[in-house]
Amino acid sequence: MDGAPELTEHGTRADAYRPGYEVVAEQILHLIAESRLRPGDRMPTENELAAHVGASRTMVREALKILSAIGRVRAQKGRGLYVADDEGMLGSARWGGFFMPTDLDHVYRLFEFRRVQETAASRLAATRATPAELRAIEAAAQLCEHGHLTGRPASFDRGDDDFHLGIATASHNPFLLAAVREARRLQRQSSTIGMRGAIGSHAAEAITEHAAIYEAIRDGDPEAAAAATGVHLDRTLEDYRQEIQRRVFG
């Protein structure tokens, strides 16, 4: 493939620390965009993809697993590979056709974007949240805490998602809700692909930060809610920075 990143013998790009299957996944997404394949369209076979990107079938298979996990490719047993329809607002053609958050600058810009939208959502939620929405936000914070205390990361992650989406819902602005949902999907993608696992040690602090955000919204204080959300996202980003430093530079 013209312009394809050069892979080392260990399957990583020569000019970066990214694993080879991440580079291949990005090449496949480029192919989807260049071929103008739409959701539901059939894709080339694994052998055809391997020949196109100049990689082994094993590496292509690993790349396809990642793309399947993030909702970009769907495999149908006995029928082949298809473009999935879970691109979302920020993954669509009008946002560049794909997003592979293995570029650290992309991750930082994603946090910058989240900070804008979620501080706005918190500010609005403090003036618009209904009693039922407040209960949902509180329950999500409690689930997040329970997941941390019991060592169940899946429960922590579900509570964290529900918490942030609950606040966006309470903003009563459907555009903010859609933006928050998509940005969080992309953050999960960056954890799945780029970070490969749980991020740092911010979980305990996140619980305290969630409580501060919830209390400000419950008390109807828009500026305190926005400020608490900003602190939470800034500290989460710093945790990403530290984890990247640890993993890349030892």
Secondary structure, DSSP 8 states (H G I E B T S, - for coil): -TT---B-TTSBBTTSS-BHHHHHHHHHHHHHHHTT--TT-B---HHHHHHHHT--HHHHHHHHHHHHHTTSEEEETTTEEEE-S---GGGSGGGTS---TTSHHHHHHHHHHHHHHHHHHHHHHHHH--HHHHHHHHHHHHHHHHHHHTT-HHHHHHHHHHHHHHHHHHTT-HHHHHHHHHHHHHHHHHIIIII-S--TT-HHHHHHHHHHHHHHHHTT-HHHHHHHHHHHHHHHHHHHHHHHHHHHH-
